[in-house]
Structures are given as C-alpha cells and as structure tokens.
Amino acid sequence: MSLREQKTEKKKKEIIHSAMQIIAEKGYYRTTIEDIAAKLLITKGTVYYYFQDKQDLLFQSHQLLLKNSIENLKNIHDQPLHPREKLKKAMIAHMDHLLEDKYGFELMHKPEQFFSHQQLEIILQLHRNYTELLDQLIVIGIEEGVFQALDPKITRNIYLGAMNWLTQWYDNEGKKQKQDMLEQMAEYLLNIVVKQVRKGECL
C-alpha cells in the first residue's frame, strides 16, 4: 500500500469512528452528513470525497470491522498453539475488538435495516466467513479430544451471545482492568467446552 493509500485509509477510519459514535447516539436516520463533518471539523465535501453517502459510510464501517475480525482469527489459526489456547485467544481478540469499536459493532445487529440487497449479501458473507473460522477452532478441539463433543454452531452462538453482550455492561471506569476482565471472561466461557480432566488423565 502506497503512502497516499495509507493516508486515505487512515482518514476514512477517522471519519468512520466519529460517524459511528454520532449514529449510535442520535440514531441512523436522525444523523446527517453535516453532523459527522461538524464533529470532525471538516467540510461535507470532505466526507463525500471518501463516501458516496451515509449508507455507504455505514456499509464500509461494517466491512472494515468484519474484515479486521476475520484477519485476527486467521492470524490465531496460523499460530502453533494448543486448541484451548487458540480458542481463548480468539475470544479475547473478539471481545477486545468489540470494546475498541463499540459503536460500530452496536450498529451491526440488524444490517437488513440499512443496506441494499447487494450490500447485505456482502456483509452476510463476511459474517459467515468469520463464524466458520470460529467453528473450525471448536471442531479442531473436539477432534483432538480437548473439547466435549458439543454442536459447534450452538456452542459458537452461545459464545457470541455472551461476548457481544459485553458492550451493554462493561464499564471502562470500573475497578477491574480490561485485560483482566477479558481473561476471566474467556476462562468462564472455555469451561463450557473443555473436557474435565479426571485423575490420572491428561489432555
């Protein structure tokens, strides 16, 4: 990627981040391009230089979040780790990304409300790509005898439900440090699938 392309991507990310915060506060339909430009102290023309309209901005935000999530999981897949540690790292990465881009993720619950059929298909395919990678981590653990023989899709949906709810209750100003909380959450969730080791056995 050239320096110019890097600068363009950086600027787009800045606009997306601010836009998602405003949309989360005011609602998608009440937010205007003027609101987004005013928050960033830029002109409407600058926003339109990077995005066709508000729908395109939201669409690119969804794409960016999902592509980053997929890249994180692929990197974890490639690491020579025990299945338990891979799944734990995947969960921590998911929750950390969720908290870092809270406003963007909160707008991803019902994409059919905002996008054209073509845009929706792209978003849903990216979501499928992500969940398939997560399923693979669970299946590998089952095949290696580390995890219980549970339905991978049901297990994945339980995990995603618990992790995605994090934005509703976690407080950055709370007593527990974020990394400690993520580690503890991951350990709790791992207990759902990890086989209990009996005396004299090892995994």
N, C-alpha and C positions, 0 to 999 in steps of 0.2 A: 504494500500500500504506500503510495507516494505521500509526501508531506502535506500536499494540498488535500488529498483524500482524508488523511488523518485529521486535519483541521476541520474539514466538513463534518466528519463523523462526530467529532468532539462537540461541535456546535449543535448538531442535531440532538445529541444526547442531553445537552443542557436545556434545550427547548422542551424536549420530551419530559424531562424530570420536572420542570416547573409546571408544564401543562397538566401532567397527571395530578399534581398536588392541587391545582385550582379546580380541575374537574371533579376530584374526589370531594372537595369542599362545597362547590356550587352545584354540582351535577353536570352531566354531559350536555344536556340541551340548554342549560342556562349559561354555560361558559361560551365566550366569544373569542375570536382570534385577537380582538382588541385587549381582552383581559390578559391573555397569555403574553402578548407583546409588552403590555404595561408592566407586568411583573418582572420581566427581564430587561426593562428599559431599552427596548428596541422597537423598530417600526413594524407595522403589519406587513409591509413589503418584505422584510427580512424573514418573517415566519413563512410567508408564501414562497419565498425563494427555496426553502427546504421542503415544504409540504404543500400539496395541492389544496388541501382544506383541512378542517378539523377531523373529519373522518379518516383521512389519510394519515394524519398525525397519530391518532389513536391506533390505527392499524399498524403503523411502523413501530409504535411502542410495544404492542403485543408481540410482533415479530422479534424485536430485539430481546425482550425478556425471555421468550421461549428458546430462541437460538442460543442465548447465553446459558440457559439452564441445560440444554442439550449438550453444549460443549463441556460444561462442568462434569456432567455424567460420563461423557465419553472419556475424559481425562482420568476419572476414577476407575472406569472399566479397564483402562490400559495399565493400571498400577498393579504390581505383583503382590497383592495383599490377600490375606485370609478373607473368605466370604463375609464373615461377621464384620470385619473392619471396613470392607468395601461398602457394605450397606450402611454402616454407621456414618462413614464419610459422606455418602450420598445424602443421607438425611440431614446432616449438619449443613452441607452445602445448600440444600434446598431451603432450609429454614433461614439460613444467613442471607441468601439472596432475597428471600421473601421480605425480611425485615429491612434490608437495604433499599428495596424498591417497593415499599409497602403500597403506595398509592397506585402504582401501575398494576400490581397484582390484584388489588381490590376491584379493579375495573374489568377483570378477566372472567368473572363468574358467568356472565351471560353474553358472550360475544355476538350471538344472533340478533341482539337488540340494536347493534350498531353498524354491522357490516353488510356489504353486498354478498351475493351468493359466492362469487369468485373469491373474495377476501376471506369469507368464512371458511371455505374449503381449505385455504392455505393455513389458516390458524388452527383448524381442527387437525390437519395432517401433522403440523408441528407438535401439537399436544399428543397425538398418537405416538409420534416418534419418541417423545420424552417418556411416556408411560411404558412403552415397550422396553426401553433401556432399563427402567426401574424394575420391570417384571423380570428381565434377564438376570439381574442381580439376585433376586429372590429365588429364581429357578436354579441358578448355579449353587446356591447354598443348600437347597433341597437335594439336588443331585449328589452333592458331596457329603450329605448326611449331617450337615451342620444345623440346618433348619428343619422344623417339623414339616410334614407333607401337607401343608395347607394350600388352598386355592390361591395362586399368585395374584390374580386380579382382585379378589376380595381383600387379600392382605394389603395390596398396594393402595386400594381405595380407602381402607381404614387408616393407613399411614398418611395419605394425602389429606384426608379429612381432618385428622388430628393436627398435622403440621400447618395446614392452611388457616386453621382457626387461630393460630398464634398471633396474627395481627390484631385480633379482637381483644386480647387480654394482656399481652406483654407490654410492659412499661419500661422504656429505656432509662427512666429516672429511678427505677426500683433498686432495692438493695442488692439483688443478685446480678452479677456481671453477665453480659450477654453470652460470652463463650461458655461460662459455667452452666448457664441455663440450657444452652444448645446441647452440651454434652449430656446433661441429665435427661433431657427430653429424649435424645437418641437412645440412651440406655433403657429407659422405660419402654420405648417402642420396640426395641430389639427383643425384649422379653416375650413379645407376642409370638415370635417365630423361632428363636433359638432353642434348641433341644436342651433339656435339663440333663446335666451330666451326673450319672449315677456313680456311686463309689466304686473305684477300680476301673472306670471307663475314662476315655479321653476323646476329645473331638479333633 
